[in-house]
């Protein structure tokens, strides 16, 4: 990582079953800086209303378990990291997830002396 490289945050919401294969694939990339994972529940915007009233049970079933992966990496590594996430997380079925990026204004490792 160069000190002139801008830092980018990559976030991906993926199926939990793809998490272990993703971690293994990312660890093969020399620029992989590590990641954080949060277990979340998500719902799609494409919910199809049922003709019968479903009440709270139907509403709760609309949420599915997902994993949110967060990686903060130098801009030069972002393309390969995103391509790897997409390749590993993609199943071709609805609900595979999302990937997005944001610029990081400040980046300080806590192990770095103040």
trRosetta pair geometry for C-beta under 8 A, 3 or more apart (Angstrom, degrees):
i j d omega theta_ij theta_ji phi_ij phi_ji
1 5 6.0 -114 -168 47 75 140
1 31 7.4 116 -68 -145 81 88
1 33 7.5 41 -58 -84 137 119
1 74 4.6 173 -134 -37 95 138
1 76 8.0 171 -125 47 60 115
1 77 7.8 -50 -95 -19 87 128
2 5 4.6 110 64 -19 85 102
2 74 6.9 106 38 -148 67 151
2 76 7.4 61 22 1 105 143
5 74 3.8 22 132 -158 143 113
5 75 5.3 -161 -174 31 88 86
5 76 5.4 -74 -127 -4 131 104
6 74 7.4 117 72 -157 38 61
6 75 4.5 42 64 -32 85 129
6 103 6.6 -37 165 -143 125 97
6 104 7.6 154 168 50 78 79
7 72 5.7 19 177 177 114 96
7 73 7.1 160 -151 83 71 22
7 74 6.3 -55 -100 -98 59 44
7 75 7.2 -118 -88 -37 13 76
7 103 7.7 102 84 -168 59 58
7 104 4.0 -48 101 59 104 125
7 107 4.3 72 4 -40 169 151
8 72 7.3 173 84 -150 37 55
8 73 6.1 -28 62 67 84 72
8 74 7.5 46 17 157 87 13
8 75 5.2 99 -21 -92 116 66
8 78 4.9 2 67 -83 148 134
8 101 5.2 -6 177 -168 114 117
8 102 7.2 152 -163 75 67 36
8 103 6.3 -48 -109 -107 68 44
8 104 6.4 -159 -95 -3 14 96
9 70 6.6 -17 -169 -164 99 92
9 71 7.3 153 -157 81 50 46
9 72 5.2 -25 -99 -98 71 78
9 101 6.5 151 79 -157 53 60
9 102 4.7 -12 57 60 107 89
9 103 7.7 17 15 95 84 4
9 104 5.3 112 -33 -63 93 103
10 69 7.7 -14 113 111 92 92
10 70 7.2 154 82 -155 57 42
10 71 4.5 -8 56 60 105 97
10 72 7.7 -174 18 -80 71 29
10 73 6.5 0 -2 19 114 111
10 78 6.4 166 -64 -138 119 87
10 81 5.9 -155 -13 118 170 129
10 82 6.3 -146 -133 -75 134 84
10 85 7.3 -175 158 -21 132 155
10 99 6.9 -11 -172 -168 94 95
10 100 7.8 165 -152 88 52 35
10 101 5.4 -25 -99 -99 62 84
11 68 6.3 -9 -168 -172 97 98
11 69 7.1 157 -154 81 45 55
11 70 5.4 -8 -103 -102 78 74
11 99 7.3 166 89 -151 49 48
11 100 5.6 -12 61 62 94 80
11 101 7.5 171 19 -88 71 33
11 102 7.5 23 -3 3 109 102
12 68 7.1 162 82 -153 44 51
12 69 4.6 -7 58 54 96 103
12 85 4.9 -138 -80 -175 163 142
12 89 6.6 -152 169 -42 132 164
12 97 6.3 61 174 140 79 133
12 98 6.9 -169 -146 93 51 50
12 99 4.5 -8 -103 -103 91 79
12 100 7.9 163 -81 19 50 54
13 40 7.0 -64 -130 63 106 132
13 42 6.2 72 179 -47 142 159
13 66 5.0 18 -176 160 94 140
13 67 7.4 161 -152 80 50 40
13 68 5.2 -22 -96 -98 73 76
13 69 8.0 -172 -77 18 26 72
13 97 4.3 -164 97 -154 69 102
13 98 4.9 28 39 42 103 84
14 18 5.0 -97 159 73 122 124
14 19 6.7 150 92 -71 120 69
14 22 6.7 83 98 -44 170 156
14 66 6.6 141 68 -167 28 89
14 67 5.5 -28 66 64 82 90
14 68 8.0 146 18 -96 69 29
14 69 6.4 10 11 -4 116 113
14 85 7.4 -129 -65 -172 135 95
14 89 4.2 -98 -127 -130 121 126
14 96 7.3 -21 -135 168 66 60
14 97 4.4 -74 -93 -21 42 169
15 18 4.8 84 68 1 88 106
15 19 7.9 -129 100 -29 53 77
15 66 6.8 -68 -98 -124 31 68
15 67 7.5 14 114 19 17 94
15 89 6.9 151 24 -157 83 82
15 91 7.0 11 5 -12 148 133
15 95 7.1 74 -76 130 102 93
15 96 6.7 -60 -24 -139 105 45
15 97 6.6 -131 -25 -35 62 116
16 19 5.6 -25 -163 -13 48 120
16 39 7.3 28 -99 -125 120 91
16 65 5.5 -16 -19 127 130 111
16 66 6.7 -168 -42 -148 80 21
16 67 4.9 115 -97 -30 65 109
17 20 8.0 -50 -178 24 39 95
18 21 5.8 -64 -160 51 55 107
18 22 5.5 61 144 -31 82 110
18 67 7.9 -154 64 42 80 123
18 88 6.0 136 -176 139 107 87
18 89 4.8 107 142 -116 157 61
18 91 7.6 -128 -69 -44 128 106
19 22 5.7 -60 -147 36 26 113
19 23 6.4 26 158 -20 65 104
19 37 6.7 68 -147 -135 127 147
19 67 4.9 27 -79 45 123 169
19 69 7.5 170 -124 -67 86 114
20 23 5.8 -50 -145 33 32 110
20 24 6.5 31 156 -17 63 105
21 24 5.7 -56 -149 38 34 112
21 25 6.3 30 155 -18 67 108
21 88 5.3 -175 118 -164 103 114
22 25 5.8 -58 -147 39 31 108
22 26 6.1 27 158 -18 68 109
22 69 6.9 -100 129 -71 148 161
22 84 7.6 118 -149 138 75 93
22 85 6.4 39 -144 -122 119 63
22 88 4.6 148 -93 114 72 145
22 89 6.3 26 -82 -61 125 86
23 26 5.9 -56 -142 38 28 108
23 27 6.4 31 158 -23 63 107
23 35 7.4 -133 -108 46 83 129
24 27 6.0 -57 -151 32 27 112
24 28 7.3 31 150 -24 58 102
25 28 5.9 -55 -165 23 37 115
25 29 7.7 36 144 -22 63 100
25 84 5.3 177 134 -174 118 112
25 87 7.6 -154 178 84 160 109
25 88 5.0 -157 23 -70 156 140
26 29 5.7 -51 -164 22 47 113
26 32 4.7 130 164 -126 84 142
26 35 6.8 20 123 -20 165 131
26 71 7.9 -142 -152 -90 145 146
26 81 7.0 43 -128 -135 101 82
26 84 6.0 135 -86 124 68 143
26 85 7.7 31 -75 -69 111 75
27 32 6.1 -123 -100 81 29 158
28 32 7.8 78 53 -11 36 141
29 32 4.3 105 76 -37 97 103
29 77 7.5 115 152 -162 125 109
29 80 6.0 156 -139 129 133 121
29 81 6.7 166 115 -86 170 70
29 84 6.4 -99 -47 -42 137 161
31 73 6.7 78 145 -162 102 120
31 74 7.0 -97 -168 47 117 104
31 76 7.3 -131 -136 100 153 89
31 77 3.6 -160 140 -113 141 129
31 80 6.9 99 49 65 128 130
31 81 7.4 -101 95 -52 108 104
32 35 7.9 -48 -175 -32 98 97
32 71 7.8 -69 -152 -144 72 135
32 73 7.7 -53 -132 -105 35 129
32 77 7.6 -179 -70 179 36 139
32 81 7.0 136 -101 -101 75 103
33 71 6.6 128 57 -167 95 92
33 72 6.7 -70 85 80 142 62
33 73 5.2 179 9 -100 122 79
33 74 7.9 123 -44 -4 133 77
33 77 7.6 126 -21 84 99 161
34 71 7.4 166 90 -128 42 82
35 69 5.3 -7 178 -168 136 94
35 70 6.4 149 -164 73 78 45
35 71 4.7 -42 -103 -80 91 87
36 69 7.4 148 77 -157 48 47
36 70 4.6 -15 59 59 98 102
36 71 7.9 -179 21 -71 68 43
37 67 5.5 -15 -164 -175 105 110
37 68 7.0 149 -156 77 51 50
37 69 5.6 -17 -100 -100 78 65
37 70 7.7 -169 -75 19 32 75
38 67 7.2 148 74 -162 43 59
38 68 4.6 -14 59 58 96 104
38 70 7.4 37 -3 -10 103 111
39 65 6.9 -22 -171 -160 95 99
39 66 7.8 150 -162 83 51 45
39 67 6.0 -35 -104 -105 55 70
39 68 8.0 -162 -78 18 8 78
40 65 7.7 140 85 -157 41 52
40 66 5.2 -27 75 71 88 92
40 67 7.1 137 25 -115 81 18
40 68 5.1 42 -2 -18 130 109
41 63 4.2 29 165 174 119 118
41 64 6.7 156 -155 71 74 24
41 65 6.0 -45 -100 -95 71 44
41 66 6.8 130 -123 19 20 85
42 63 6.7 142 66 -149 18 72
42 64 6.3 -35 64 60 71 75
42 66 4.7 8 7 1 116 139
43 47 6.7 -1 171 -58 110 120
43 62 4.7 30 -127 141 124 97
43 63 5.2 -61 -62 -91 96 58
43 64 7.2 125 -91 11 51 76
44 47 6.1 151 80 -50 85 70
44 62 7.8 -124 34 -176 73 88
44 94 7.0 14 -99 165 158 109
44 95 6.6 -83 -60 -86 123 79
46 94 7.1 -88 68 -163 146 136
47 62 5.7 2 -112 -137 131 123
50 53 7.8 163 89 -89 106 9
50 54 5.3 84 46 -42 139 117
50 58 6.3 -108 13 -139 137 150
54 57 6.1 -117 167 73 85 82
54 58 2.4 31 139 -18 140 145
54 59 6.9 154 103 -26 110 65
54 61 7.9 -90 168 33 138 119
55 58 6.3 110 55 17 46 96
55 59 7.2 -92 128 0 35 102
56 59 5.4 -60 -146 42 38 114
56 60 6.0 38 157 -22 72 105
57 60 6.0 -57 -148 36 27 108
57 61 6.5 26 154 -19 62 108
58 61 5.7 -58 -149 36 32 112
58 62 7.0 46 150 -36 62 96
59 62 5.8 -42 -162 10 36 118
60 63 6.4 -54 -170 27 44 105
64 95 6.3 1 67 -152 158 133
66 97 6.5 137 -148 -102 123 106
69 85 7.1 -164 76 -125 143 124
71 81 6.1 -141 102 -180 156 145
72 104 5.9 58 -144 -62 111 158
72 107 6.3 171 161 -124 135 120
73 77 4.6 -98 163 79 124 119
73 78 5.9 159 87 -76 116 67
73 81 5.8 138 28 -24 168 161
74 77 5.2 81 65 8 81 103
74 78 7.7 -125 100 -32 44 83
75 78 5.6 -32 -154 -7 42 121
77 80 6.1 -66 -167 47 59 103
77 81 5.6 56 142 -25 86 114
78 81 5.7 -65 -145 41 30 111
78 82 6.0 26 162 -17 70 109
78 101 6.5 44 -158 -114 133 148
79 82 6.1 -58 -146 38 25 106
79 83 6.3 24 157 -18 62 110
80 83 5.7 -53 -143 38 32 113
80 84 6.3 34 156 -21 64 107
81 84 5.8 -57 -150 35 29 111
81 85 6.4 29 153 -19 64 105
82 85 5.7 -52 -146 36 33 111
82 86 6.2 31 156 -18 66 107
82 99 5.8 127 -144 156 92 146
82 101 7.4 -55 -79 -53 129 119
83 86 5.8 -56 -147 39 29 111
83 87 6.2 29 155 -20 65 109
84 87 5.7 -54 -143 36 30 110
84 88 6.2 15 163 -8 65 111
85 88 6.3 -68 -146 44 24 100
85 89 5.6 3 168 -4 66 121
85 99 5.6 127 107 -102 135 136
86 89 6.3 -64 -128 46 21 98
86 90 5.7 30 170 -36 62 114
86 99 6.3 -77 -70 -8 87 152
87 90 6.4 -52 -141 21 17 114
89 96 6.0 116 141 175 90 95
89 97 5.8 -61 165 46 134 130
89 99 7.8 148 52 -54 150 111
90 96 5.8 26 -123 -163 45 148
91 96 5.5 -173 31 -101 83 105
92 96 7.4 89 -1 -62 15 136
93 96 6.3 134 67 -55 62 89
104 107 5.2 59 130 -60 132 105
108 112 6.1 -116 -173 51 79 131
109 112 4.6 102 69 -17 88 102
